[in-house]
Structure formats: structure tokens, C-alpha cells
């Protein structure tokens, strides 16, 4: 979407900054926000979405929630992922993507 802002939460300390960024984006005319979180930050992403929906902007609704996972890589592991996992065991990290959009009043 052309009128979308993506906010990626990398650690819990960024929660307030992410909320501020979302408020600036919504105040600036953005119609949709995409909030992403992985691993331990899934709960932070959900918390940010709920704060924006209930406390800050009653005109915001959750348009979509997408859950998934991706392979987990340690530093320096990307090039030889298959060689280090000889037992065909895959380490996965969970992720969430929450799309918020402004309600349209007709």
C-alpha cells in the first residue's frame, strides 16, 4: 500500500518510541500502520497495537493479523546454515504482523 507506514519493534525499550512514531504517522494522514514483532517482542507489538486502538485512537481498527515463523540464524551462521544443522533440525523464530487502519465514517 502506498499510504502505509511500517513499524518494526526490535526490543521492549522501543515501545514508547514506536507509539510516538505511530501517532505522528496517523496525525500526518497515514491510513494504515503495519506493526511487526518477532520472538519475545510479539507481546510488545500486540501491546502497542492495543494502546493505539483503545487509548489513543478510537477510530483505529485492527484490519489484519498475520502469524508466521522464519529460520533463526546466529551471527555468522547465514552462509552455512545447513552444515551446522546436521540433524535436519530447524530453529524457528515466531513473528507477528498487525495491520491497523483508520475507520472510514461515511
N, C-alpha and C positions, 0 to 999 in steps of 0.2 A: 504494500500500500504506500502511496506517495505521501500521505498525511499521517505517518506513523512514527513514533519515537520508540526506540528500544533501550531498555534499562537493564543492565546486567549486574546482578548482585554477586560480588566476589567474597565479601566477608560481612559479618554481622555489624561491624563498626560503620559500614556504609549505609545503614538503614535510614538514618536521618537525611543524609545527602541524597539518597535515592528518592525519598519523599519530596524533598525540596525540588529536585530536578523534575519530578512528575508534576508538581504544582506549577512550575514555570512553563512546562510543555503544555499543560491543559489551559493555563491562562493565556498562553501565546497562540491559541487557536488550533492546537493539535486535536484531532478527533479520536485517535486511538493510541494506546500505550501497550507495548509488549514488555512484560517483566519476566526476566529469566533468572533461574537459580539452579545450582547443581549441588548434589550431596547434602552437606549439613545446612546449606543456605536455602533449601527448599522451604523450610519453615519461615525464614526471613522473607522470601518472595511472597508467600501467602499472607504474611502479616502486613507487608507493605500494601498489597492489593486490598486487603480488608480495611486498613486505615484510610486509604484513599476512597474506598467505596462508601463506608459508613460515616466516617468522621469529617472528612474534608469535602467531598463532592457527592451529595446525594443524587446528582444527575449522572453519576458514573455507574455503569453496569458491567458485569463480567460477561464478555462475549464468547470467550473460548478458553478452555484449559487443556493443555497438551502435556501428557506424561511420556517419558521415554528414558532411555539409557544410552550410554556410549562407552567404549572401552576406556579403561583407566590406564594412563601412562605415567610412570615415574620419570623424573628428569633424565635425559639421555637414553631413554628406552624406545623412543619412537621408531628408529630405524630398524631395530631388531626385536620387535615385539614377539614374533612367532618363535624365535630361537630361545627366548627366555622362558616362554610358557610351553615347556616340552610336554606336559601332561594334557595339553589342549584345554587347560583351564583358563577361562576368561574372567578378568577382573572388570566389573562394570561399575559405573557411577551413574546414579539416577539423576534425572533432570526434569524441570517443570518450566512450562511457558504459559503465562497467564496474559490474555489479551483483555484489556479494559477499553470500553468505548463510551463516548458520551451518548446519553439517551437523546433521541430526537423527539421533540414535542411538536406535534402537528396541530 
